[in-house]
Amino acid sequence: MPSSDAALNEAERALLAFGREVVEKVRVGDAAFAGVRKHFSDQQIVEAIVALGFYMMMARLTEATETDLDPAAGMAVYDSGRTRSR
């Protein structure tokens, strides 16, 4: 999804552009930082960087170790709830 997609609001587009720079360039440019600072607190920005870093680490760990991922547990809970409500 391009960061200019009309389905995203201004804050979401700024966060997506910021996240792309974190992932692709590591050092985020001034424009991307200014964009997220308009909409998010310093704490929220740090939390976004930590979340991105966590997912990048997990992707590298599972790929490097060729770890098969289990199906999402949430879907089992969701599916079991659907059968009970019928």
Contacts in CASP RR format, 6 or more apart in sequence:
PFRMAT RR
TARGET T0000
AUTHOR 0000-0000-0000
METHOD contacts of the structure
MODEL  1
MPSSDAALNEAERALLAFGREVVEKVRVGDAAFAGVRKHFSDQQIVEAIV
ALGFYMMMARLTEATETDLDPAAGMAVYDSGRTRSR
1 7 0 8 1.000
1 8 0 8 1.000
1 16 0 8 1.000
3 13 0 8 1.000
3 16 0 8 1.000
3 17 0 8 1.000
3 20 0 8 1.000
4 13 0 8 1.000
5 13 0 8 1.000
8 16 0 8 1.000
10 38 0 8 1.000
10 39 0 8 1.000
11 38 0 8 1.000
11 39 0 8 1.000
11 40 0 8 1.000
14 32 0 8 1.000
14 35 0 8 1.000
14 36 0 8 1.000
14 38 0 8 1.000
14 39 0 8 1.000
15 36 0 8 1.000
15 39 0 8 1.000
15 40 0 8 1.000
15 48 0 8 1.000
17 32 0 8 1.000
17 35 0 8 1.000
18 28 0 8 1.000
18 32 0 8 1.000
18 33 0 8 1.000
18 35 0 8 1.000
18 36 0 8 1.000
18 45 0 8 1.000
18 48 0 8 1.000
19 28 0 8 1.000
19 32 0 8 1.000
19 48 0 8 1.000
19 52 0 8 1.000
21 27 0 8 1.000
21 28 0 8 1.000
21 29 0 8 1.000
21 32 0 8 1.000
22 28 0 8 1.000
22 48 0 8 1.000
22 49 0 8 1.000
22 52 0 8 1.000
22 53 0 8 1.000
23 52 0 8 1.000
23 56 0 8 1.000
36 45 0 8 1.000
36 48 0 8 1.000
37 45 0 8 1.000
40 48 0 8 1.000
61 67 0 8 1.000
62 69 0 8 1.000
END
